[in-house]
Amino acid sequence: MRAGTQFSVFLVDKPGVLVKITDAIAQARVNVTALTLMDSVEHGVLRFVCEDPERARTALRSLNIPMTETDVLMVELPNRPGAMADLCARFGAEHISIKYAYVTAGAPGGRTLGVFKVSDMKRALKVANHRPGKKRPDAMLRRPRALRA
């Protein structure tokens, strides 16, 4: 569990724009760890985290395209049913709002990376780093009844 830098790149809806960006990142030898692409009526938004934010930043700036950077929480999750639900329930119990999230596809039996934009990064890091099963005096970390199996 760690904080990381997410890049949000705003794309015009034209053929070749995405390849221009992904090629620039590849040419800079930046490994993308997780990404999501969404569209709206007028433009798309490519969000991604990578292993070398400084090189990615330099590559993206050279393209002179609109982008922003955001601090996000990156959490390694077991690749099993309910792993994300468990973490979301723990955030909910601590009144931490999840603005959005996306995950990588993990290998069977492997791990997956969850990327979370949260309302309180400091508290979210504390909750994500806490091992379930250990008692915390300041909060109950049980899943809500509706989410229990």
N, C-alpha and C positions, 0 to 999 in steps of 0.2 A: 504494500500500500504506500503510495507516494503521490505527491502533487506533481503535476506535469504541465507542459505548455501545449495548448491546442491551437491550431491555426484554423481560422474560418476564412475561406476564399470565396468571394462572390463572383459567380460565373454568368456571363451573358449567354442567352440561349442560341448559340451558333455552333455548327459542327467544327470540331477541331480544338475548341477551347480547353476541354478537359485534358486532351493529349498534350497540349502545350504545357500545362501545369505539371502533369505527372512526368513528362519527359524532363522538365527542368529539375524536378526533385531527383529523378534517377541520375541525371548527368552530374548532380552535386553529390552523388553516392550517399543519399539519405535513405535509410530503411524506414518505411512507414509501418508503424506498429498496429494502428487501428484507424479506420476511416468510415465515414458515412457521407452519403451524397443525397441531398433532398432538393426538390424543386418547388417553385412557386409559379405564379402566372408569368412573371417577367424575368426571373433569374433563378439560378441554382445556388446552393451553398455547399461547398465541399469542406467538411470538418475532418481534421486528422491530427493524430499525435505521432511523433517519430522519435527515433533514437538520438538525433542530433539537431535540436531546435535552431542552433545558431547557423548551421549550414542551410537548413530549410529556409530560414528567414532571409538569408542572403540570396538564395535562388529565387524566392518569390518576389523579393524587392526588385530584382533585375527585370522582372516581367512587367512591372508597373501596373499591377492589377489591385483592385480593392481587397484588403484583407484585414483581419483583426486577430489579436492573440488573447487567449483566455486561460486562466488557471483552472485546471480540472483535476479531479481525483482519479487516479488509476489504481484499480484493485484487481489482483489476481484471484480468480474464482475457480473452484473445482468445476469441471465440465460434467455436471450432473443436474437432473431436474430439481428445481427449487433453490439452487444456489443464489441466483439473483433475488428471488423472493425473500430469502432469509436476510440478505444484506439490506434490502429495501425496508423490511419490517424493522430491522434494528435502527435504521435512519429515522423511520417514522416514530418509533418509541422515544427517540431523542428530539423530536420536532425539527428534524432537518429535512428541508424540502429539496426534492430532486427536480431540477429544471428540465433536464433531458439526460439521456444515457444511450450508449451504444456499446456493443461488445464485439470481440473477435470471435471467429468460429474456432473452438478448440478441438484438438484431436480426441478421439474416443479415449476416455480414461485420463486425458491430459488436463491441462489448465487453459483457461480463457482469460482475456483481459477485459475488464469492464471499465468504461470511461464515463464518469459522472460529473455533470455540472451541478453543484449543490449550493444551497443558501448559506452554509457556514462551513468553510473548508477546514478550519481548525478543529471544530467538533467532529466533523465527518472523518477526519484522519484518526482522531482518538477512537471513535466507534469502530472504524474499519480495522484498526490495529488491535482491537481487543479481541481475544479469543473467546468465542462462545463457550459456555460451560463454566467459565470462571465467574464467580459472583462479583458484581460491582455494587458497592454500597450506594452509589448515587442514582442508579436506574435499574428498572426491570427490563430485561432484554428478551422477554418471551414474545413469540410471534402472536399477533392478534388472532382471536378464535377463528375468524373467517379464513385465515391462511393455514391453520393447523390441519394436518392430515388425519 
